Amino acid sequence: MNAPRLSELTTTAVGGPARRYVAATTDAELVAAVAAADRAGERVLVVGGGSNILASERPFEGTVVHVATRGITVSGGSEDPAEAPDGARGGRGGHVVVDVAAGHPWDELVRETVERGLAGLETLSGIPGTTGATPVQNVGAYGAEVSQTITRVRVWDRTEGQERTFTFEELEFSYRDSLLKRSMTDGSPRYVVLAVTFHLEPREDSIPIRYAQLAAALGVEVGQRAPLAVVRDTVLRLRGSKGMVLDPADRDTFSTGSFFTNPVVPELELTDRIPGDAPRYPVLDARGHTVDGAVKFSAAWLIDHAGFGKGFGLPGTRNELLDLEGVAVADGRASLSAKHTLAMTNRGDATGEDVAAVARTVQRGVEQVFGVRLEPEPVLLGLSL
């Protein structure tokens, strides 16, 4: 089949043509496609939902492997309950093992677990992309991360030419990071995810709510629980109000979601350039335990208070603090979301270079004002900030 442009495979809808394209609907097809490209000495780009890729308009001179596998298998407890992350232990009914194919759409998985009365993923509702991508980035939102429920990940090791399974400990999760992510080279993974195993808790209410905004929207205190379906619906509503739920009719959703990670700053490096009223949060390890000696700041707050308001980049927008005209960055083709300052959006005919230009301007501006360098969350393909 003719290879599509990466703009057809990514949520930002930017990116040039691929030289070769393979859609894999089974593990065998996925492994065969990657192995064939490796034998031919070709570059390989593995794409799931395309929500974490910002690509250049230049042709991708290699093979794009589209992970289109599907399937959820729910079974009883694991052979060793101690393998379960802390967030998946305990409760009235122990825990349940959920094995999921890498290409299964993430939000479909979350919806099904909520409908089945399984707690652990509900605060991650509405995140675009596929299940196999979530452990790579250690995806998180509203105070939860997938590492708190993942027990193992089955992969194809391209270097060794064989399947292997990583345990929770071996995955070396940290904030928006993992061994899988660190093994990538220029956007291409050493370990191609085939399946992810979660341990979830059978119960009618959610995991403890850790995020103040979500707790307020639910009418509970931080640390309390709420009905699973109510939590899911509330998260979807909150994400939708920020343009973080995909909608073809809403240009604010043509993005990679949150473009920058919330910066983690060692307490010894804190300076008076970061105001005392800047929101700050505890840093959590992969099991959800607080890490001493560091503070996490809100990237969105830093962007806004560095003078980059919602919609910066559109005609008529301006950063007064830094004396920057928004439309001068990318001629209005790309901008910050009009709903949320953390998303870089394609307004209709942007290139990857346009979106990167907006992100680069924001990154440099925040560093100039606060001395904090924001790190991009998506994979940059043929681009740099």
C-alpha positions as CSV (number, residue, x, y, z in Angstrom):
1,M,0.0,0.0,0.0
2,N,1.1,3.6,-0.5
3,A,2.8,5.0,2.5
4,P,0.8,7.8,4.3
5,R,2.3,11.0,5.4
6,L,3.1,11.2,9.1
7,S,0.5,14.0,9.3
8,E,-2.1,11.3,8.8
9,L,-0.8,9.2,11.7
10,T,-0.2,11.9,14.4
11,T,-2.6,13.9,16.5
12,T,-0.8,17.2,15.7
13,A,-1.4,16.4,12.0
14,V,2.1,17.4,10.9
15,G,4.9,15.4,9.3
16,G,6.2,14.4,5.9
17,P,5.9,11.2,3.9
18,A,7.2,7.8,4.9
19,R,9.2,5.8,2.4
20,R,7.6,2.5,3.6
21,Y,4.6,1.8,5.8
22,V,3.5,-1.5,7.5
23,A,0.4,-1.9,9.6
24,A,0.8,-4.8,12.1
25,T,-2.4,-6.3,13.5
26,T,-0.8,-9.2,15.4
27,D,2.4,-9.6,17.5
28,A,3.9,-11.8,14.8
29,E,3.3,-9.2,12.1
30,L,4.7,-6.5,14.4
31,V,7.9,-8.4,15.1
32,A,8.3,-9.5,11.4
33,A,7.9,-5.9,10.2
34,V,10.5,-4.5,12.6
35,A,12.9,-7.5,12.1
36,A,12.7,-7.1,8.3
37,A,13.5,-3.4,8.4
38,D,16.4,-4.1,10.8
39,R,17.8,-6.8,8.4
40,A,17.6,-4.3,5.6
41,G,19.4,-1.7,7.6
42,E,16.5,0.7,7.5
43,R,15.4,3.3,10.0
44,V,12.4,2.3,12.0
45,L,9.6,4.5,13.4
46,V,7.1,2.7,15.6
47,V,3.7,4.5,15.7
48,G,0.7,3.8,17.8
49,G,-1.8,6.6,18.2
50,G,0.7,9.2,17.1
51,S,0.0,11.4,20.2
52,N,3.6,11.7,21.3
53,I,5.3,12.4,18.0
54,L,6.2,15.8,16.5
55,A,7.6,15.2,13.0
56,S,9.4,17.4,10.5
57,E,7.9,17.8,7.0
58,R,11.0,16.1,5.5
59,P,10.5,12.6,4.2
60,F,11.1,9.8,6.7
61,E,13.6,7.6,4.9
62,G,12.8,4.3,6.5
63,T,9.9,2.1,7.6
64,V,7.0,3.3,9.7
65,V,5.5,0.4,11.6
66,H,1.9,1.1,12.7
67,V,1.0,-0.9,15.8
68,A,-2.6,-1.9,15.3
69,T,-2.9,-4.9,17.6
70,R,-6.0,-5.2,19.8
71,G,-7.1,-7.2,22.8
72,I,-7.7,-7.2,26.6
73,T,-7.5,-10.3,28.8
74,V,-8.7,-10.1,32.4
75,S,-7.8,-12.9,34.8
76,G,-7.4,-13.5,38.6
77,G,-4.5,-12.5,40.8
78,S,-0.9,-12.9,39.9
79,E,1.3,-15.8,41.0
80,D,3.0,-13.4,43.4
81,P,0.9,-10.6,44.8
82,A,4.0,-8.9,46.0
83,E,4.9,-8.1,42.3
84,A,2.0,-5.7,42.2
85,P,2.8,-2.0,42.6
86,D,1.6,-0.4,45.8
87,G,-1.3,1.3,44.1
88,A,-2.7,-2.1,42.9
89,R,-2.5,-4.0,46.2
90,G,-5.0,-4.5,49.0
91,G,-8.7,-3.8,48.9
92,R,-11.7,-6.0,49.5
93,G,-11.1,-8.2,46.5
94,G,-7.3,-8.4,46.2
95,H,-6.2,-7.5,42.7
96,V,-6.9,-8.5,39.1
97,V,-4.4,-9.1,36.3
98,V,-5.2,-7.2,33.0
99,D,-3.1,-8.1,29.9
100,V,-3.4,-5.6,27.0
101,A,-2.1,-5.6,23.5
102,A,0.3,-2.7,22.7
103,G,-1.9,-1.3,19.9
104,H,-5.2,-1.3,22.0
105,P,-6.4,2.3,22.3
106,W,-5.7,3.6,25.7
107,D,-9.0,5.3,26.5
108,E,-10.9,2.2,25.4
109,L,-8.9,0.2,28.0
110,V,-9.7,2.8,30.7
111,R,-13.4,2.8,29.8
112,E,-13.6,-1.0,30.0
113,T,-11.8,-1.2,33.3
114,V,-14.1,1.3,34.8
115,E,-17.2,-0.6,33.4
116,R,-15.8,-3.8,35.0
117,G,-15.3,-2.1,38.4
118,L,-11.5,-2.2,38.3
119,A,-9.8,0.8,40.0
120,G,-6.4,2.2,39.0
121,L,-6.6,3.8,35.6
122,E,-9.7,6.0,35.9
123,T,-7.8,9.3,36.5
124,L,-6.0,8.6,33.2
125,S,-9.2,8.8,31.2
126,G,-9.1,10.7,27.9
127,I,-5.4,10.5,27.2
128,P,-4.9,9.8,23.5
129,G,-2.7,7.1,22.1
130,T,-2.2,3.3,22.6
131,T,-1.5,1.2,25.6
132,G,1.9,0.2,24.5
133,A,3.1,3.8,24.6
134,T,2.1,4.4,28.2
135,P,5.0,2.6,30.0
136,V,7.6,4.2,27.6
137,Q,6.7,7.7,28.8
138,N,5.3,6.6,32.2
139,V,2.2,8.5,31.2
140,G,0.4,10.3,34.0
141,A,-2.3,12.8,34.9
142,Y,-4.2,14.2,37.9
143,G,-1.7,12.8,40.4
144,A,-1.5,9.2,39.0
145,E,1.0,7.5,36.7
146,V,0.7,4.2,34.9
147,S,3.8,2.9,36.7
148,Q,1.6,2.6,39.8
149,T,-0.4,-0.2,38.2
150,I,2.0,-1.8,35.7
151,T,3.7,-5.1,36.7
152,R,5.4,-6.2,33.5
153,V,5.9,-5.3,29.9
154,R,6.5,-7.8,27.1
155,V,8.8,-6.5,24.3
156,W,10.7,-7.4,21.2
157,D,14.4,-6.7,21.8
158,R,15.7,-5.5,18.4
159,T,19.4,-5.8,19.6
160,E,19.1,-9.4,20.8
161,G,16.5,-10.4,18.2
162,Q,14.2,-12.0,20.8
163,E,11.2,-11.5,23.0
164,R,11.8,-10.6,26.7
165,T,9.6,-9.5,29.6
166,F,10.5,-6.6,31.9
167,T,9.3,-6.7,35.5
168,F,8.2,-3.5,37.3
169,E,11.6,-3.1,38.9
170,E,13.5,-3.7,35.6
171,L,11.5,-0.9,33.9
172,E,13.2,1.7,36.1
173,F,10.2,4.1,36.1
174,S,10.5,7.7,37.1
175,Y,8.6,10.9,36.3
176,R,7.8,10.7,32.6
177,D,10.6,8.3,32.0
178,S,11.5,4.6,31.9
179,L,14.2,2.2,30.7
180,L,12.2,1.8,27.6
181,K,12.3,5.5,26.8
182,R,16.0,5.8,27.6
183,S,16.7,3.0,25.1
184,M,15.4,5.0,22.2
185,T,17.7,6.5,19.6
186,D,16.5,9.3,17.5
187,G,12.9,8.3,18.2
188,S,13.5,4.7,17.4
189,P,13.1,2.1,20.2
190,R,15.4,-0.8,21.0
191,Y,12.5,-2.4,22.8
192,V,9.2,-2.6,20.8
193,V,6.3,-3.1,23.2
194,L,4.1,-6.0,22.5
195,A,1.9,-6.1,25.6
196,V,1.4,-4.5,29.0
197,T,0.2,-6.2,32.2
198,F,-1.6,-4.2,34.9
199,H,-2.7,-5.1,38.4
200,L,-6.0,-3.4,39.2
201,E,-8.2,-3.4,42.3
202,P,-11.8,-4.7,42.1
203,R,-13.9,-2.0,43.8
204,E,-16.7,0.5,43.1
205,D,-14.7,3.6,44.1
206,S,-11.5,5.0,42.7
207,I,-7.9,5.1,43.9
208,P,-7.3,7.9,46.4
209,I,-7.6,11.3,44.6
210,R,-4.2,13.1,44.8
211,Y,-4.8,16.1,42.6
212,A,-6.5,19.2,44.2
213,Q,-8.3,20.4,41.1
214,L,-9.8,16.9,40.5
215,A,-10.7,16.6,44.2
216,A,-12.5,19.9,44.1
217,A,-14.4,19.0,41.0
218,L,-15.5,15.8,42.6
219,G,-16.4,17.5,45.9
220,V,-14.0,15.3,48.0
221,E,-10.9,15.9,50.0
222,V,-7.5,15.1,48.6
223,G,-6.8,11.5,49.6
224,Q,-10.4,10.5,49.5
225,R,-12.1,8.3,46.9
226,A,-15.1,8.7,44.6
227,P,-17.2,6.4,42.4
228,L,-15.2,5.1,39.5
229,A,-17.6,6.2,36.8
230,V,-17.9,9.7,38.4
231,V,-14.2,10.1,38.4
232,R,-13.9,9.1,34.8
233,D,-16.6,11.5,33.7
234,T,-15.1,14.3,35.7
235,V,-11.6,13.8,34.3
236,L,-13.0,13.7,30.7
237,R,-14.9,17.0,31.4
238,L,-11.8,18.6,32.9
239,R,-9.6,17.5,30.0
240,G,-12.2,18.5,27.5
241,S,-12.3,22.0,28.9
242,K,-8.5,22.3,28.3
243,G,-8.7,20.9,24.8
244,M,-7.0,17.7,25.9
245,V,-9.6,15.3,24.5
246,L,-9.3,14.7,20.7
247,D,-12.0,16.4,18.7
248,P,-11.7,16.8,14.9
249,A,-13.9,20.0,15.1
250,D,-11.6,21.7,17.7
251,R,-8.2,22.9,16.5
252,D,-7.1,23.2,20.1
253,T,-6.9,19.4,20.2
254,F,-4.5,19.1,17.3
255,S,-1.5,18.7,19.5
256,T,0.6,16.2,21.5
257,G,-1.3,17.2,24.6
258,S,1.1,18.5,27.3
259,F,4.2,19.5,25.3
260,F,6.5,20.1,28.3
261,T,6.9,18.0,31.4
262,N,6.5,19.7,34.7
263,P,10.1,20.6,35.8
264,V,11.6,18.9,38.8
265,V,14.1,21.1,40.6
266,P,16.4,20.0,43.4
267,E,15.7,22.0,46.5
268,L,19.4,23.0,46.7
269,E,19.0,24.7,43.3
270,L,15.9,26.7,44.1
271,T,16.3,30.5,43.5
272,D,14.3,33.6,44.1
273,R,13.6,33.8,40.4
274,I,10.8,31.3,41.0
275,P,8.2,33.2,43.0
276,G,7.0,31.8,46.3
277,D,3.4,31.7,45.1
278,A,4.4,29.4,42.1
279,P,2.4,26.1,42.5
280,R,4.7,23.3,43.6
281,Y,4.1,19.7,44.1
282,P,5.8,16.7,45.8
283,V,7.9,14.5,43.5
284,L,6.7,10.9,43.6
285,D,8.6,7.8,42.7
286,A,7.3,5.0,40.5
287,R,5.3,3.5,43.4
288,G,3.7,6.8,44.4
289,H,6.0,7.5,47.4
290,T,7.3,11.0,48.0
291,V,10.9,11.7,47.0
292,D,12.7,14.1,49.4
293,G,15.0,16.9,48.2
294,A,13.2,18.0,45.1
295,V,10.2,20.0,44.1
296,K,8.0,19.8,41.0
297,F,6.6,23.0,39.4
298,S,3.7,23.5,37.0
299,A,5.1,24.0,33.5
300,A,1.7,25.6,32.5
301,W,2.0,28.2,35.4
302,L,5.6,29.0,34.4
303,I,4.6,29.5,30.7
304,D,1.7,31.7,31.6
305,H,3.7,33.8,34.1
306,A,6.6,34.2,31.6
307,G,4.1,36.2,29.5
308,F,2.8,33.5,27.1
309,G,-0.9,33.5,27.4
310,K,-3.4,31.1,25.9
311,G,-3.4,31.3,22.1
312,F,0.0,32.9,21.9
313,G,1.1,32.7,18.3
314,L,-2.3,33.7,16.8
315,P,-2.8,37.1,15.2
316,G,-3.2,39.8,17.9
317,T,-1.4,37.9,20.7
318,R,1.6,39.3,22.4
319,N,4.0,38.6,25.2
320,E,4.3,42.0,26.8
321,L,6.9,40.8,29.3
322,L,9.4,39.7,26.6
323,D,8.2,42.1,23.9
324,L,7.2,39.3,21.5
325,E,4.5,39.4,18.8
326,G,2.8,36.1,18.7
327,V,2.1,36.0,15.0
328,A,5.7,36.6,14.2
329,V,6.7,33.1,15.4
330,A,4.9,31.0,12.8
331,D,2.6,33.4,11.0
332,G,-0.4,32.2,13.0
333,R,-0.2,28.6,11.6
334,A,0.8,27.2,15.0
335,S,0.1,28.5,18.5
336,L,-0.4,27.7,22.1
337,S,-3.8,26.2,22.7
338,A,-6.5,28.8,23.3
339,K,-7.6,26.7,26.2
340,H,-4.3,25.6,27.8
341,T,-0.8,27.0,27.7
342,L,0.9,23.7,27.8
343,A,-0.3,22.5,24.4
344,M,1.3,23.5,21.1
345,T,-1.3,23.3,18.4
346,N,-1.7,23.1,14.6
347,R,-4.2,25.8,13.6
348,G,-4.9,24.2,10.3
349,D,-2.0,24.3,7.9
350,A,1.1,24.2,10.2
351,T,4.2,22.3,9.6
352,G,6.2,20.4,12.3
353,E,8.7,23.2,12.0
354,D,6.0,25.8,12.8
355,V,4.9,23.9,16.0
356,A,8.5,23.5,17.0
357,A,9.1,27.2,16.5
358,V,6.3,28.0,19.0
359,A,7.6,25.5,21.5
360,R,11.2,26.8,21.1
361,T,10.1,30.4,21.7
362,V,8.2,29.3,24.9
363,Q,11.1,27.2,26.2
364,R,13.6,30.0,25.8
365,G,11.2,32.6,27.3
366,V,10.6,30.5,30.4
367,E,14.3,30.0,30.8
368,Q,15.0,33.7,30.4
369,V,12.4,34.7,33.0
370,F,12.7,31.9,35.6
371,G,16.0,30.2,34.9
372,V,14.2,26.9,34.4
373,R,14.6,24.9,31.2
374,L,11.4,23.1,30.2
375,E,11.9,19.6,28.6
376,P,9.7,18.5,25.8
377,E,7.6,15.4,26.3
378,P,7.0,14.2,22.7
379,V,9.5,12.5,20.5
380,L,10.9,15.1,18.1
381,L,11.5,13.5,14.7
382,G,13.8,15.5,12.5
383,L,13.3,18.6,14.7
384,S,15.0,20.2,17.7
385,L,14.2,23.0,20.1
